[in-house]
Amino acid sequence: MSGINGIDYINNTNRGLGKEGLRFNQSINNPTNTLVPDSIVNALLYMSDHIPIVMEIDVNYLTNSIQESTDLTDVTLSFGEAQNKFILNQELTDFIFVLYSVNGQKIMELNLTDIQQIAIVKSLTSGVYVWSIETNSRLIKNKVIVK
């Protein structure tokens, strides 16, 4: 209620789910409750002898300390089939390179320094991959196709 830790209750938003004010200490489904769908009324009836309370809250907190980079937006990455390496269009210093499958599985993570080509430590199948580079608390991400 006091807004501690970035979570604050929005005044006058709490209410009983399915409570329309027509019954007191009576069944939630008799007479017919038109405030919520029948499936919800029946779930509330069989769940408990009390109605759950819902409310709106305001959540204000940082979810990530890494910011999208505006100064790295011109960084591109391609796959050099002959070299079996990823090739950056510019040399970067002190960065973390992470490669993911399109399903979100981390394929590799490398800490690199002063490099423009990234050697592959395991063979990759053809497909689309998602890569990210983090440097100086900046993050850039994109997709790359491996043929």
N, C-alpha and C positions, 0 to 999 in steps of 0.2 A: 504493500500500500504506500510505502514511503519513497519508492524509487531507488532503493539501494542496489548496488551492483549493476546499474544500467537497465533495470526492469522496473517499469512504473505502471500501476493500475490506472486505467482511464476511467475517470469518475462516471458513475451512474450507468455502467455497462454490464454489471453482473445481473444474471437472471437464472431462474430455474429452467433447464431444457425441457420443453414441452408444457410448461406451466402457463396457461392462458388466463388464470384468475377466476375460473368458473367452478372450481371445486376445492374443498379444504378437507383433508383427511379422507378422501374418497378415491376410488379407482381412477387412474389416469386415462382409461379407455372407455369409461361409461359415465356420462353420455359421450358421444363421438368427439374426439379431440381433433380440431381442424388446424391447429397451430403447426403441427409437424406431420409428416407422412405416417401412415398406419404402421409401416415396418419399424419406424423409430418408436412409436407409441408402444407397440408390443414388446420391443427390446427393453424399453424402460420398465414396463410392467413386470417382466420376468427377471430382470437384472437385480432389482433391489426394491425395498420399500421406501427408498428415498430418491429424490430427483437430483441428478448432478447439476452443479452450478457452472455456468459458463460466463466468461468475462473477456473483455478486450484489454490487451496490455501493449505497452510501447516498449520495444527492446532497442536500446541504443548502446551498441558496443562495437569495437573493431573486430572483424573476423580474420583479418590477415594483415601482417605488417609489411608484406611485399607489395609494391605498387607496380602496375603495368607501366612499362617504360615508354616514354615518348621519345627519348634520344636513341633507342635501339630499334625503332620501327623499320629502319632501312636494312636490318640484318635479314639475310635470306640464307636458306640451307638447301642444298641439292644433294642427290646421291650419285657419286661417281662409281658406276658399275665396274669399270676396268680396274680401278684402284681399290674397290671395296671399302670406300671411305665416304663420309659425309663431307661436303665442301661448303665452307662459309664464304660469302662474298666479301668478307673483310676479316682481318686478324683481330681476335679478341684477347684480352688479358684477364687472367684470374676469374674463371667462370665455372659454373656447374652445368653440365649438359645432361639432360634426362630424356630418354626415348621411351614412349609408351605405345602399346598396340592400340587400335581403335576401340578395343574393349576396356581400356584403362589399365591393362597389366603393364607394370614397369619392366621394360626389356633391359635397359642399362642405365647406369648413372656414373658419370665420370667427372672428376675435378681436374680442370685443365688450365694451363698457363701458356700465354703467347703462342697461339695456334690458329691455323686457318683450315686445317684438315683434321677430321676426327676419325681415327681408325676404328673399325668395327671389331669388337672382341668376340662376337659370335655371329654365325651366319643368319641372315634374315630372309624370310620368305617374301615373295612379291606381295605388295599390298600398300595400304595407306598407314602411315604412322604419325603420331603426334609427338612433337619435340618441344622442349622448353630450355631456355638458357637463363640462368640467374647470375647476375653480376652486380656488385655494389648495391645490394638490396633492390635491384630492378629485375623485372621478369618479362621475358618475351616468349610467346608460344605460337606455334603454327603447325601445319601439316606438311608431310613430305611423302612422295611416292617412291617406292622401291620397285624396280622392274625385274 
